Amino acid sequence: MKTVAHIFHDDEDSLLIGSRLPRRIAEVSAEQNIEVEVFVFGAAQRRLGTAATELDRRFNAQIDELIAAGIPVGACVNTARGDGTESALTARGLTLAVARDVFLRYTMERATVIGF
């Protein structure tokens, strides 16, 4: 079984809770045999790698903490290419894929997707 945090919106609550909750879930997920994954898309994806505000810095720090903890974090490759961030996001440890394919995979896996 899998739980996915889908971070789409770029308001403070969506960015900070959406990037903090997966770490909290991961603290107990192994004993329940649950995988945890994060997918950043839409407006939130454009905040990846940005440090213009304190919110940006906190969001990106929490994303880096997820990656360091071994929680898979993905984003849309087409958006990354359009924004010119593909290399930077890949180097940072994010997995880039076509969003359409990722969401279909979640359906096939019968994952629970929580949107932020």
A tleap script that builds the chain and sets N, CA, C and O, in Angstrom:
source leaprc.protein.ff14SB
mol = sequence {
  NMET LYS THR VAL ALA HIE ILE PHE HIE ASP
  ASP GLU ASP SER LEU LEU ILE GLY SER ARG
  LEU PRO ARG ARG ILE ALA GLU VAL SER ALA
  GLU GLN ASN ILE GLU VAL GLU VAL PHE VAL
  PHE GLY ALA ALA GLN ARG ARG LEU GLY THR
  ALA ALA THR GLU LEU ASP ARG ARG PHE ASN
  ALA GLN ILE ASP GLU LEU ILE ALA ALA GLY
  ILE PRO VAL GLY ALA CYS VAL ASN THR ALA
  ARG GLY ASP GLY THR GLU SER ALA LEU THR
  ALA ARG GLY LEU THR LEU ALA VAL ALA ARG
  ASP VAL PHE LEU ARG TYR THR MET GLU ARG
  ALA THR VAL ILE GLY CPHE
}
set mol.1.N position { 0.847 -1.180 0.000 }
set mol.1.CA position { 0.000 0.000 0.000 }
set mol.1.C position { 0.890 1.240 0.000 }
set mol.1.O position { 2.050 1.205 0.410 }
set mol.2.N position { 0.306 2.327 -0.472 }
set mol.2.CA position { 1.084 3.553 -0.597 }
set mol.2.C position { 0.225 4.766 -0.263 }
set mol.2.O position { -0.965 4.809 -0.576 }
set mol.3.N position { 0.853 5.755 0.382 }
set mol.3.CA position { 0.247 7.063 0.611 }
set mol.3.C position { 1.104 8.092 -0.111 }
set mol.3.O position { 2.325 8.118 0.039 }
set mol.4.N position { 0.446 8.942 -0.898 }
set mol.4.CA position { 1.134 9.966 -1.676 }
set mol.4.C position { 0.653 11.349 -1.238 }
set mol.4.O position { -0.549 11.598 -1.138 }
set mol.5.N position { 1.599 12.235 -0.983 }
set mol.5.CA position { 1.281 13.646 -0.768 }
set mol.5.C position { 1.480 14.344 -2.105 }
set mol.5.O position { 2.597 14.417 -2.617 }
set mol.6.N position { 0.395 14.854 -2.663 }
set mol.6.CA position { 0.444 15.589 -3.926 }
set mol.6.C position { 0.390 17.075 -3.587 }
set mol.6.O position { -0.656 17.595 -3.200 }
set mol.7.N position { 1.520 17.749 -3.737 }
set mol.7.CA position { 1.605 19.173 -3.408 }
set mol.7.C position { 1.434 19.948 -4.709 }
set mol.7.O position { 2.296 19.902 -5.587 }
set mol.8.N position { 0.324 20.653 -4.826 }
set mol.8.CA position { -0.014 21.377 -6.052 }
set mol.8.C position { -0.088 22.885 -5.824 }
set mol.8.O position { 0.451 23.666 -6.609 }
set mol.9.N position { -0.745 23.282 -4.764 }
set mol.9.CA position { -0.963 24.718 -4.500 }
set mol.9.C position { 0.273 25.346 -3.870 }
set mol.9.O position { 1.088 24.656 -3.259 }
set mol.10.N position { 0.403 26.655 -4.023 }
set mol.10.CA position { 1.604 27.308 -3.497 }
set mol.10.C position { 1.317 28.272 -2.349 }
set mol.10.O position { 2.104 29.180 -2.084 }
set mol.11.N position { 0.183 28.069 -1.668 }
set mol.11.CA position { -0.068 28.863 -0.466 }
set mol.11.C position { 0.745 28.270 0.684 }
set mol.11.O position { 1.212 27.134 0.604 }
set mol.12.N position { 0.906 29.036 1.735 }
set mol.12.CA position { 1.762 28.631 2.853 }
set mol.12.C position { 1.353 27.293 3.457 }
set mol.12.O position { 2.205 26.432 3.675 }
set mol.13.N position { 0.072 27.106 3.730 }
set mol.13.CA position { -0.372 25.855 4.351 }
set mol.13.C position { -0.104 24.655 3.445 }
set mol.13.O position { 0.382 23.626 3.913 }
set mol.14.N position { -0.414 24.776 2.167 }
set mol.14.CA position { -0.192 23.658 1.245 }
set mol.14.C position { 1.277 23.289 1.157 }
set mol.14.O position { 1.631 22.112 1.220 }
set mol.15.N position { 2.137 24.299 1.012 }
set mol.15.CA position { 3.568 24.030 0.877 }
set mol.15.C position { 4.162 23.438 2.146 }
set mol.15.O position { 4.892 22.448 2.086 }
set mol.16.N position { 3.857 24.032 3.292 }
set mol.16.CA position { 4.515 23.603 4.522 }
set mol.16.C position { 3.918 22.332 5.114 }
set mol.16.O position { 4.655 21.457 5.571 }
set mol.17.N position { 2.597 22.221 5.111 }
set mol.17.CA position { 1.995 21.000 5.645 }
set mol.17.C position { 2.210 19.851 4.668 }
set mol.17.O position { 2.501 18.727 5.076 }
set mol.18.N position { 2.064 20.138 3.370 }
set mol.18.CA position { 2.244 19.106 2.359 }
set mol.18.C position { 3.643 18.534 2.315 }
set mol.18.O position { 3.832 17.384 1.919 }
set mol.19.N position { 4.623 19.318 2.714 }
set mol.19.CA position { 6.003 18.816 2.714 }
set mol.19.C position { 6.460 18.353 4.099 }
set mol.19.O position { 7.549 17.795 4.231 }
set mol.20.N position { 5.651 18.573 5.123 }
set mol.20.CA position { 5.977 18.084 6.464 }
set mol.20.C position { 5.241 16.780 6.798 }
set mol.20.O position { 5.816 15.885 7.417 }
set mol.21.N position { 3.988 16.673 6.395 }
set mol.21.CA position { 3.189 15.502 6.736 }
set mol.21.C position { 3.786 14.186 6.239 }
set mol.21.O position { 3.739 13.200 6.976 }
set mol.22.N position { 4.347 14.117 5.026 }
set mol.22.CA position { 4.915 12.834 4.588 }
set mol.22.C position { 6.011 12.313 5.514 }
set mol.22.O position { 6.134 11.104 5.713 }
set mol.23.N position { 6.794 13.208 6.072 }
set mol.23.CA position { 7.842 12.789 7.017 }
set mol.23.C position { 7.213 12.202 8.272 }
set mol.23.O position { 7.694 11.206 8.812 }
set mol.24.N position { 6.133 12.826 8.730 }
set mol.24.CA position { 5.438 12.324 9.921 }
set mol.24.C position { 4.809 10.961 9.643 }
set mol.24.O position { 4.859 10.065 10.486 }
set mol.25.N position { 4.217 10.806 8.458 }
set mol.25.CA position { 3.625 9.523 8.087 }
set mol.25.C position { 4.710 8.447 8.020 }
set mol.25.O position { 4.509 7.319 8.472 }
set mol.26.N position { 5.855 8.809 7.455 }
set mol.26.CA position { 6.959 7.851 7.305 }
set mol.26.C position { 7.465 7.340 8.652 }
set mol.26.O position { 8.025 6.247 8.723 }
set mol.27.N position { 7.277 8.109 9.711 }
set mol.27.CA position { 7.726 7.685 11.038 }
set mol.27.C position { 7.037 6.401 11.489 }
set mol.27.O position { 7.607 5.633 12.264 }
set mol.28.N position { 5.823 6.162 11.014 }
set mol.28.CA position { 5.070 4.979 11.440 }
set mol.28.C position { 4.665 4.081 10.271 }
set mol.28.O position { 4.053 3.034 10.487 }
set mol.29.N position { 4.990 4.465 9.057 }
set mol.29.CA position { 4.507 3.728 7.884 }
set mol.29.C position { 5.117 2.341 7.752 }
set mol.29.O position { 4.434 1.420 7.304 }
set mol.30.N position { 6.366 2.163 8.124 }
set mol.30.CA position { 7.012 0.861 7.960 }
set mol.30.C position { 6.302 -0.213 8.774 }
set mol.30.O position { 6.128 -1.337 8.304 }
set mol.31.N position { 5.893 0.126 9.986 }
set mol.31.CA position { 5.216 -0.878 10.812 }
set mol.31.C position { 3.832 -1.225 10.267 }
set mol.31.O position { 3.259 -2.249 10.641 }
set mol.32.N position { 3.299 -0.392 9.399 }
set mol.32.CA position { 2.009 -0.659 8.763 }
set mol.32.C position { 2.171 -1.174 7.330 }
set mol.32.O position { 1.186 -1.419 6.634 }
set mol.33.N position { 3.438 -1.335 6.895 }
set mol.33.CA position { 3.755 -1.780 5.539 }
set mol.33.C position { 3.191 -0.823 4.474 }
set mol.33.O position { 2.615 -1.247 3.472 }
set mol.34.N position { 3.375 0.468 4.725 }
set mol.34.CA position { 2.901 1.523 3.825 }
set mol.34.C position { 4.110 2.274 3.275 }
set mol.34.O position { 4.996 2.677 4.029 }
set mol.35.N position { 4.139 2.456 1.962 }
set mol.35.CA position { 5.158 3.295 1.335 }
set mol.35.C position { 4.654 4.742 1.329 }
set mol.35.O position { 3.450 4.992 1.266 }
set mol.36.N position { 5.586 5.678 1.393 }
set mol.36.CA position { 5.251 7.100 1.350 }
set mol.36.C position { 5.973 7.710 0.154 }
set mol.36.O position { 7.140 7.413 -0.099 }
set mol.37.N position { 5.271 8.559 -0.569 }
set mol.37.CA position { 5.836 9.226 -1.736 }
set mol.37.C position { 5.270 10.640 -1.803 }
set mol.37.O position { 4.193 10.913 -1.275 }
set mol.38.N position { 6.004 11.531 -2.455 }
set mol.38.CA position { 5.575 12.922 -2.624 }
set mol.38.C position { 5.665 13.259 -4.108 }
set mol.38.O position { 6.627 12.890 -4.782 }
set mol.39.N position { 4.647 13.967 -4.612 }
set mol.39.CA position { 4.695 14.459 -5.986 }
set mol.39.C position { 4.339 15.931 -5.973 }
set mol.39.O position { 3.263 16.321 -5.519 }
set mol.40.N position { 5.262 16.750 -6.482 }
set mol.40.CA position { 5.090 18.198 -6.527 }
set mol.40.C position { 4.762 18.579 -7.963 }
set mol.40.O position { 5.449 18.159 -8.894 }
set mol.41.N position { 3.713 19.374 -8.145 }
set mol.41.CA position { 3.226 19.701 -9.476 }
set mol.41.C position { 2.579 21.080 -9.441 }
set mol.41.O position { 2.368 21.640 -8.365 }
set mol.42.N position { 2.269 21.622 -10.592 }
set mol.42.CA position { 1.540 22.885 -10.673 }
set mol.42.C position { 2.297 24.041 -10.056 }
set mol.42.O position { 3.517 24.148 -10.183 }
set mol.43.N position { 1.553 24.903 -9.385 }
set mol.43.CA position { 2.134 26.108 -8.796 }
set mol.43.C position { 3.222 25.783 -7.783 }
set mol.43.O position { 4.214 26.505 -7.684 }
set mol.44.N position { 3.046 24.708 -7.033 }
set mol.44.CA position { 4.054 24.331 -6.030 }
set mol.44.C position { 5.380 23.973 -6.683 }
set mol.44.O position { 6.439 24.273 -6.132 }
set mol.45.N position { 5.337 23.335 -7.852 }
set mol.45.CA position { 6.587 22.938 -8.515 }
set mol.45.C position { 7.437 24.157 -8.863 }
set mol.45.O position { 8.666 24.085 -8.855 }
set mol.46.N position { 6.797 25.246 -9.161 }
set mol.46.CA position { 7.548 26.458 -9.508 }
set mol.46.C position { 8.252 27.078 -8.298 }
set mol.46.O position { 9.085 27.970 -8.459 }
set mol.47.N position { 7.925 26.613 -7.093 }
set mol.47.CA position { 8.602 27.081 -5.873 }
set mol.47.C position { 9.845 26.253 -5.571 }
set mol.47.O position { 10.660 26.652 -4.738 }
set mol.48.N position { 10.009 25.095 -6.238 }
set mol.48.CA position { 11.188 24.257 -6.009 }
set mol.48.C position { 12.441 24.984 -6.484 }
set mol.48.O position { 12.507 25.456 -7.619 }
set mol.49.N position { 13.418 25.067 -5.613 }
set mol.49.CA position { 14.676 25.718 -5.970 }
set mol.49.C position { 14.651 27.227 -5.854 }
set mol.49.O position { 15.645 27.889 -6.151 }
set mol.50.N position { 13.529 27.778 -5.426 }
set mol.50.CA position { 13.395 29.225 -5.272 }
set mol.50.C position { 13.686 29.600 -3.820 }
set mol.50.O position { 13.295 28.886 -2.898 }
set mol.51.N position { 14.360 30.701 -3.629 }
set mol.51.CA position { 14.669 31.156 -2.267 }
set mol.51.C position { 14.319 32.630 -2.101 }
set mol.51.O position { 14.965 33.345 -1.334 }
set mol.52.N position { 13.292 33.083 -2.821 }
set mol.52.CA position { 12.929 34.500 -2.793 }
set mol.52.C position { 12.311 34.926 -1.465 }
set mol.52.O position { 12.428 36.085 -1.068 }
set mol.53.N position { 11.647 33.983 -0.771 }
set mol.53.CA position { 10.976 34.313 0.484 }
set mol.53.C position { 11.325 33.282 1.550 }
set mol.53.O position { 11.883 32.226 1.253 }
set mol.54.N position { 10.991 33.601 2.781 }
set mol.54.CA position { 11.180 32.642 3.872 }
set mol.54.C position { 10.339 31.394 3.634 }
set mol.54.O position { 10.778 30.287 3.947 }
set mol.55.N position { 9.142 31.556 3.087 }
set mol.55.CA position { 8.293 30.414 2.754 }
set mol.55.C position { 8.994 29.500 1.753 }
set mol.55.O position { 8.998 28.281 1.920 }
set mol.56.N position { 9.586 30.084 0.717 }
set mol.56.CA position { 10.330 29.283 -0.266 }
set mol.56.C position { 11.458 28.506 0.406 }
set mol.56.O position { 11.641 27.318 0.143 }
set mol.57.N position { 12.201 29.169 1.261 }
set mol.57.CA position { 13.333 28.519 1.930 }
set mol.57.C position { 12.859 27.373 2.822 }
set mol.57.O position { 13.471 26.305 2.831 }
set mol.58.N position { 11.782 27.583 3.566 }
set mol.58.CA position { 11.265 26.534 4.448 }
set mol.58.C position { 10.732 25.349 3.652 }
set mol.58.O position { 10.997 24.197 3.996 }
set mol.59.N position { 9.981 25.629 2.588 }
set mol.59.CA position { 9.445 24.570 1.732 }
set mol.59.C position { 10.577 23.739 1.136 }
set mol.59.O position { 10.537 22.509 1.186 }
set mol.60.N position { 11.575 24.398 0.577 }
set mol.60.CA position { 12.685 23.683 -0.045 }
set mol.60.C position { 13.517 22.911 0.971 }
set mol.60.O position { 14.015 21.828 0.664 }
set mol.61.N position { 13.674 23.452 2.173 }
set mol.61.CA position { 14.394 22.725 3.222 }
set mol.61.C position { 13.646 21.447 3.582 }
set mol.61.O position { 14.267 20.402 3.773 }
set mol.62.N position { 12.326 21.518 3.677 }
set mol.62.CA position { 11.538 20.333 4.016 }
set mol.62.C position { 11.569 19.314 2.878 }
set mol.62.O position { 11.585 18.109 3.132 }
set mol.63.N position { 11.577 19.778 1.633 }
set mol.63.CA position { 11.705 18.853 0.498 }
set mol.63.C position { 13.056 18.145 0.567 }
set mol.63.O position { 13.131 16.933 0.364 }
set mol.64.N position { 14.125 18.894 0.853 }
set mol.64.CA position { 15.452 18.284 0.971 }
set mol.64.C position { 15.502 17.277 2.115 }
set mol.64.O position { 16.171 16.250 2.003 }
set mol.65.N position { 14.807 17.557 3.209 }
set mol.65.CA position { 14.759 16.626 4.331 }
set mol.65.C position { 14.044 15.326 3.940 }
set mol.65.O position { 14.458 14.243 4.352 }
set mol.66.N position { 12.979 15.433 3.154 }
set mol.66.CA position { 12.288 14.240 2.678 }
set mol.66.C position { 13.212 13.381 1.828 }
set mol.66.O position { 13.288 12.166 2.011 }
set mol.67.N position { 13.911 14.018 0.903 }
set mol.67.CA position { 14.837 13.296 0.029 }
set mol.67.C position { 15.933 12.635 0.867 }
set mol.67.O position { 16.269 11.470 0.650 }
set mol.68.N position { 16.484 13.378 1.818 }
set mol.68.CA position { 17.544 12.834 2.677 }
set mol.68.C position { 17.050 11.653 3.509 }
set mol.68.O position { 17.826 10.756 3.836 }
set mol.69.N position { 15.762 11.651 3.853 }
set mol.69.CA position { 15.181 10.569 4.637 }
set mol.69.C position { 14.821 9.354 3.772 }
set mol.69.O position { 14.340 8.342 4.282 }
set mol.70.N position { 15.057 9.465 2.472 }
set mol.70.CA position { 14.776 8.347 1.576 }
set mol.70.C position { 13.344 8.289 1.069 }
set mol.70.O position { 12.933 7.286 0.487 }
set mol.71.N position { 12.587 9.347 1.282 }
set mol.71.CA position { 11.216 9.403 0.785 }
set mol.71.C position { 11.259 9.907 -0.653 }
set mol.71.O position { 11.765 11.001 -0.904 }
set mol.72.N position { 10.741 9.132 -1.599 }
set mol.72.CA position { 10.777 9.574 -2.998 }
set mol.72.C position { 9.977 10.860 -3.205 }
set mol.72.O position { 8.824 10.967 -2.789 }
set mol.73.N position { 10.608 11.821 -3.849 }
set mol.73.CA position { 9.956 13.081 -4.194 }
set mol.73.C position { 10.064 13.240 -5.700 }
set mol.73.O position { 11.156 13.192 -6.265 }
set mol.74.N position { 8.932 13.428 -6.336 }
set mol.74.CA position { 8.902 13.583 -7.783 }
set mol.74.C position { 8.291 14.900 -8.190 }
set mol.74.O position { 7.687 15.606 -7.383 }
set mol.75.N position { 8.459 15.219 -9.471 }
set mol.75.CA position { 7.879 16.413 -10.067 }
set mol.75.C position { 7.705 16.151 -11.557 }
set mol.75.O position { 8.225 15.172 -12.092 }
set mol.76.N position { 6.977 17.031 -12.211 }
set mol.76.CA position { 6.675 16.865 -13.625 }
set mol.76.C position { 7.866 17.266 -14.495 }
set mol.76.O position { 8.362 18.390 -14.406 }
set mol.77.N position { 8.315 16.341 -15.331 }
set mol.77.CA position { 9.447 16.615 -16.213 }
set mol.77.C position { 9.104 17.681 -17.246 }
set mol.77.O position { 9.963 18.493 -17.592 }
set mol.78.N position { 7.876 17.700 -17.746 }
set mol.78.CA position { 7.509 18.693 -18.751 }
set mol.78.C position { 7.516 20.111 -18.176 }
set mol.78.O position { 7.956 21.053 -18.835 }
set mol.79.N position { 7.035 20.252 -16.969 }
set mol.79.CA position { 7.072 21.562 -16.309 }
set mol.79.C position { 8.514 21.965 -16.041 }
set mol.79.O position { 8.891 23.118 -16.251 }
set mol.80.N position { 9.319 21.016 -15.577 }
set mol.80.CA position { 10.729 21.310 -15.294 }
set mol.80.C position { 11.458 21.750 -16.566 }
set mol.80.O position { 12.242 22.699 -16.530 }
set mol.81.N position { 11.211 21.080 -17.670 }
set mol.81.CA position { 11.842 21.479 -18.938 }
set mol.81.C position { 11.394 22.872 -19.348 }
set mol.81.O position { 12.203 23.699 -19.769 }
set mol.82.N position { 10.102 23.123 -19.223 }
set mol.82.CA position { 9.569 24.436 -19.573 }
set mol.82.C position { 10.137 25.550 -18.715 }
set mol.82.O position { 10.333 26.670 -19.188 }
set mol.83.N position { 10.401 25.243 -17.454 }
set mol.83.CA position { 10.949 26.233 -16.521 }
set mol.83.C position { 12.472 26.290 -16.544 }
set mol.83.O position { 13.070 27.170 -15.923 }
set mol.84.N position { 13.104 25.357 -17.256 }
set mol.84.CA position { 14.567 25.307 -17.293 }
set mol.84.C position { 15.186 24.793 -16.010 }
set mol.84.O position { 16.319 25.150 -15.686 }
set mol.85.N position { 14.456 23.949 -15.264 }
set mol.85.CA position { 14.941 23.457 -13.967 }
set mol.85.C position { 15.210 21.956 -13.952 }
set mol.85.O position { 15.503 21.395 -12.897 }
set mol.86.N position { 15.115 21.306 -15.094 }
set mol.86.CA position { 15.247 19.850 -15.144 }
set mol.86.C position { 16.558 19.360 -14.530 }
set mol.86.O position { 16.541 18.468 -13.682 }
set mol.87.N position { 17.671 19.918 -14.936 }
set mol.87.CA position { 18.971 19.474 -14.419 }
set mol.87.C position { 19.105 19.735 -12.928 }
set mol.87.O position { 19.586 18.884 -12.179 }
set mol.88.N position { 18.679 20.909 -12.504 }
set mol.88.CA position { 18.810 21.274 -11.088 }
set mol.88.C position { 17.962 20.365 -10.201 }
set mol.88.O position { 18.416 19.937 -9.140 }
set mol.89.N position { 16.740 20.070 -10.625 }
set mol.89.CA position { 15.875 19.214 -9.812 }
set mol.89.C position { 16.385 17.781 -9.771 }
set mol.89.O position { 16.347 17.133 -8.726 }
set mol.90.N position { 16.861 17.292 -10.901 }
set mol.90.CA position { 17.411 15.935 -10.940 }
set mol.90.C position { 18.652 15.838 -10.052 }
set mol.90.O position { 18.803 14.878 -9.297 }
set mol.91.N position { 19.539 16.833 -10.143 }
set mol.91.CA position { 20.751 16.841 -9.320 }
set mol.91.C position { 20.413 16.898 -7.835 }
set mol.91.O position { 21.147 16.373 -6.998 }
set mol.92.N position { 19.325 17.523 -7.530 }
set mol.92.CA position { 18.885 17.658 -6.140 }
set mol.92.C position { 18.312 16.354 -5.588 }
set mol.92.O position { 18.211 16.187 -4.373 }
set mol.93.N position { 17.938 15.431 -6.473 }
set mol.93.CA position { 17.441 14.144 -6.019 }
set mol.93.C position { 15.976 13.894 -6.301 }
set mol.93.O position { 15.443 12.857 -5.905 }
set mol.94.N position { 15.312 14.818 -6.975 }
set mol.94.CA position { 13.923 14.595 -7.347 }
set mol.94.C position { 13.859 13.666 -8.552 }
set mol.94.O position { 14.752 13.674 -9.399 }
set mol.95.N position { 12.812 12.877 -8.621 }
set mol.95.CA position { 12.557 12.015 -9.773 }
set mol.95.C position { 11.583 12.747 -10.680 }
set mol.95.O position { 10.490 13.119 -10.253 }
set mol.96.N position { 11.973 12.952 -11.921 }
set mol.96.CA position { 11.114 13.663 -12.862 }
set mol.96.C position { 10.442 12.677 -13.805 }
set mol.96.O position { 11.083 11.766 -14.328 }
set mol.97.N position { 9.150 12.865 -14.016 }
set mol.97.CA position { 8.369 11.996 -14.894 }
set mol.97.C position { 7.185 12.796 -15.421 }
set mol.97.O position { 6.854 13.856 -14.889 }
set mol.98.N position { 6.556 12.284 -16.463 }
set mol.98.CA position { 5.351 12.910 -17.003 }
set mol.98.C position { 4.237 12.742 -15.965 }
set mol.98.O position { 3.932 11.624 -15.549 }
set mol.99.N position { 3.638 13.849 -15.557 }
set mol.99.CA position { 2.619 13.823 -14.498 }
set mol.99.C position { 1.485 12.862 -14.838 }
set mol.99.O position { 1.013 12.131 -13.967 }
set mol.100.N position { 1.050 12.856 -16.071 }
set mol.100.CA position { -0.028 11.964 -16.505 }
set mol.100.C position { 0.305 10.519 -16.148 }
set mol.100.O position { -0.538 9.787 -15.630 }
set mol.101.N position { 1.536 10.120 -16.429 }
set mol.101.CA position { 1.958 8.746 -16.170 }
set mol.101.C position { 2.050 8.448 -14.678 }
set mol.101.O position { 1.725 7.346 -14.234 }
set mol.102.N position { 2.489 9.427 -13.920 }
set mol.102.CA position { 2.603 9.260 -12.469 }
set mol.102.C position { 1.227 9.047 -11.851 }
set mol.102.O position { 1.050 8.160 -11.017 }
set mol.103.N position { 0.252 9.859 -12.257 }
set mol.103.CA position { -1.089 9.722 -11.688 }
set mol.103.C position { -1.743 8.403 -12.102 }
set mol.103.O position { -2.482 7.811 -11.315 }
set mol.104.N position { -1.489 7.949 -13.294 }
set mol.104.CA position { -1.995 6.633 -13.701 }
set mol.104.C position { -1.335 5.516 -12.886 }
set mol.104.O position { -1.985 4.539 -12.514 }
set mol.105.N position { -0.043 5.675 -12.617 }
set mol.105.CA position { 0.651 4.683 -11.776 }
set mol.105.C position { 0.022 4.635 -10.393 }
set mol.105.O position { -0.184 3.554 -9.842 }
set mol.106.N position { -0.288 5.806 -9.824 }
set mol.106.CA position { -0.931 5.816 -8.509 }
set mol.106.C position { -2.265 5.073 -8.543 }
set mol.106.O position { -2.608 4.362 -7.598 }
set mol.107.N position { -3.008 5.238 -9.624 }
set mol.107.CA position { -4.279 4.530 -9.759 }
set mol.107.C position { -4.047 3.024 -9.809 }
set mol.107.O position { -4.730 2.258 -9.130 }
set mol.108.N position { -3.084 2.614 -10.613 }
set mol.108.CA position { -2.789 1.181 -10.741 }
set mol.108.C position { -2.305 0.584 -9.412 }
set mol.108.O position { -2.569 -0.581 -9.113 }
set mol.109.N position { -1.598 1.391 -8.627 }
set mol.109.CA position { -1.098 0.937 -7.324 }
set mol.109.C position { -2.166 1.031 -6.229 }
set mol.109.O position { -1.952 0.585 -5.101 }
set mol.110.N position { -3.304 1.612 -6.571 }
set mol.110.CA position { -4.375 1.843 -5.596 }
set mol.110.C position { -3.883 2.671 -4.415 }
set mol.110.O position { -4.247 2.424 -3.266 }
set mol.111.N position { -3.052 3.652 -4.723 }
set mol.111.CA position { -2.488 4.517 -3.690 }
set mol.111.C position { -3.543 5.493 -3.165 }
set mol.111.O position { -4.471 5.881 -3.874 }
set mol.112.N position { -3.368 5.869 -1.920 }
set mol.112.CA position { -4.146 6.955 -1.356 }
set mol.112.C position { -3.376 8.238 -1.635 }
set mol.112.O position { -2.223 8.379 -1.229 }
set mol.113.N position { -4.025 9.181 -2.337 }
set mol.113.CA position { -3.366 10.435 -2.692 }
set mol.113.C position { -4.033 11.553 -1.901 }
set mol.113.O position { -5.243 11.761 -1.985 }
set mol.114.N position { -3.215 12.270 -1.128 }
set mol.114.CA position { -3.695 13.382 -0.320 }
set mol.114.C position { -3.223 14.661 -0.994 }
set mol.114.O position { -2.023 14.848 -1.193 }
set mol.115.N position { -4.144 15.535 -1.344 }
set mol.115.CA position { -3.794 16.757 -2.062 }
set mol.115.C position { -3.603 17.957 -1.151 }
set mol.115.O position { -4.337 18.162 -0.185 }
set mol.116.N position { -2.596 18.740 -1.492 }
set mol.116.CA position { -2.313 19.986 -0.767 }
set mol.116.C position { -2.203 21.124 -1.762 }
set mol.116.O position { -1.968 22.267 -1.369 }
savepdb mol mol.pdb
quit
